[in-house]
Amino acid sequence: MSGLQPVTVITGASSGIGAALAREFARNGHALALVARREDRLRALADEIAAAGGKRPLVVVADLQNSDVARTIGEALAAFGAEPQYMINNAGFGLVGIATTLDRAEQLAMIDLNVRALTSLSLAFVDSLARNGGGILNVGSMAGFLPGPGMAVYYATKAYVLSFSEALHSELKARGVRVSVLCPGPVPTEFAARAGLEKGLGPNFLSQSAEHMAQAGYRGLMRGQRTIVPGLANKLITLLIRAFPRRLLLAIVDNRQSRRRSAQRT
């Protein structure tokens, strides 16, 4: 026993799915540490959770694109007398457009956040997670199942999250650490605006709320589910993807992204 308070660490907790995950874990009695850059939003969410009867979350202001973010979070938690029980890697962003025309520095920053930071935080606290019987929830995307012309780097980062998380699920099982990857379809959050998708992420029949994503992610993690794809339609799509030739999938995604770019120019 370390004598430190076990907490659920949630990155990107200032909005969207991250904030919904914070509320869901708090409703289920977990002590939280909220991590993001926007301190005002984190403190407002902490106040909201406390007002609803939950334990007031710890607030850790950090830029997840910094290479030493795991050390920063670990030191901040230790100063609070806390250590991770669950690590929820939700922070991430996307960019829409042809890879050769998008800003290269922004695309590399996306890799830093979506891949490097997630990997670092998944591996940094395994001893603490095992000691407290906890786990890791990585937020991926339906995009991780597909090639992504028109959002090439984003889709590739989410393919990494899916593959890495599924492998880690097997590797850490013997230590009693649950690892799940949550793969949302379209969710109406700030993500679309950040990605440059003025007219939304996808078909309405695939869209689900951030709250629904959080509930599915929480339940799946607690059950030790490897891959969580909420929604019947989205589940069916992931099954169909496996049956389609890769060349056809490339053409379908390319066509959709081309039509989306044309629509946004009109």
BELMO-V155295 format. One record per backbone hydrogen bond with DSSP energy under -0.5 kcal/mol. NH is the residue of the N-H (numbers start at 1). CO is the residue of the C=O. E is the energy in kcal/mol with one decimal. If there is no record, write none. Layout:
BEGIN
nh,co,e
NH,CO,E
NH,CO,E
END
This chain:
BEGIN
nh,co,e
5,81,-2.9
7,83,-2.2
8,31,-3.0
9,7,-0.7
9,86,-2.9
10,8,-0.5
10,33,-2.4
11,9,-0.5
11,88,-2.5
12,35,-1.2
13,10,-0.5
13,35,-1.6
15,12,-0.8
18,15,-0.9
19,15,-1.3
20,16,-2.1
21,17,-2.7
22,18,-2.0
23,19,-2.1
24,20,-2.2
25,21,-2.8
26,22,-2.3
27,23,-2.4
28,24,-1.1
29,26,-2.0
30,25,-2.2
33,8,-2.5
34,58,-3.0
35,10,-2.7
36,60,-1.3
39,37,-1.4
42,38,-2.0
43,39,-2.7
44,40,-1.9
45,41,-2.4
46,42,-2.6
47,43,-2.4
48,44,-2.1
49,45,-2.5
50,46,-2.3
51,47,-2.6
52,48,-1.5
53,50,-1.6
54,49,-2.3
58,32,-2.7
60,34,-3.1
60,58,-0.5
61,59,-0.5
62,36,-2.0
62,60,-0.7
64,62,-0.8
66,63,-1.9
69,66,-1.5
72,68,-2.3
73,69,-2.7
74,70,-2.6
75,71,-2.8
76,72,-2.1
77,73,-2.6
78,74,-2.3
79,75,-2.0
80,76,-1.1
80,77,-0.5
81,78,-1.2
82,77,-2.8
83,5,-2.6
85,7,-3.5
86,7,-1.3
87,135,-2.4
88,9,-3.4
88,86,-0.6
89,87,-0.7
89,137,-2.0
90,88,-1.3
96,195,-2.6
97,150,-3.6
101,98,-1.8
102,98,-1.5
107,103,-1.8
108,104,-2.3
109,105,-2.1
110,106,-1.9
111,107,-1.8
112,108,-2.3
113,109,-2.1
114,110,-3.2
115,111,-2.1
116,111,-2.0
117,112,-2.9
118,113,-0.8
119,115,-2.6
120,116,-2.7
121,117,-2.6
122,118,-1.9
123,119,-1.7
124,120,-1.9
125,121,-0.6
126,123,-0.9
129,125,-2.6
130,126,-2.8
131,127,-2.3
132,128,-1.7
133,130,-1.2
134,129,-3.0
135,85,-1.2
136,178,-2.9
137,87,-2.4
138,136,-0.5
138,180,-2.6
139,89,-2.6
140,138,-0.9
140,182,-3.1
142,184,-2.5
144,141,-1.7
145,142,-1.9
146,143,-1.7
151,148,-2.6
155,151,-2.7
156,152,-2.0
157,153,-2.3
158,154,-2.0
159,155,-2.0
160,156,-1.9
161,157,-2.1
162,158,-2.2
163,159,-2.4
164,160,-3.3
165,161,-2.3
166,162,-2.2
167,163,-2.1
168,164,-2.6
169,165,-2.2
170,166,-1.2
171,167,-2.3
172,168,-2.6
173,169,-0.6
173,170,-0.5
175,172,-1.0
176,173,-1.8
177,172,-1.9
178,134,-1.9
178,176,-0.6
180,136,-2.6
181,226,-2.0
182,138,-2.6
183,181,-0.5
183,228,-3.3
184,182,-0.6
189,187,-1.4
192,189,-0.7
194,190,-2.2
195,191,-2.3
196,192,-0.9
196,193,-0.6
197,192,-3.0
198,196,-1.1
200,197,-1.3
206,203,-1.4
207,203,-0.7
207,204,-0.9
208,186,-2.1
213,209,-2.0
214,210,-2.4
215,211,-2.3
216,212,-2.4
217,213,-2.8
218,214,-2.6
219,215,-2.4
220,216,-2.5
221,217,-2.3
222,218,-2.4
223,219,-1.6
224,220,-0.6
224,221,-1.2
225,220,-3.0
228,181,-3.1
229,227,-0.6
230,228,-0.5
235,231,-2.3
236,232,-2.5
237,233,-2.1
238,234,-2.1
239,235,-1.6
240,236,-2.4
241,237,-2.5
242,238,-0.9
243,239,-0.6
243,240,-1.3
244,240,-1.0
244,241,-0.7
249,245,-2.0
250,246,-2.5
251,247,-1.8
252,248,-2.5
253,249,-2.6
254,250,-2.6
255,251,-2.4
256,252,-2.3
257,253,-2.7
258,254,-2.2
259,255,-2.3
260,256,-2.2
261,257,-2.3
262,258,-2.2
263,259,-2.4
264,260,-1.8
265,261,-1.0
265,262,-0.5
266,262,-0.7
266,263,-0.7
END
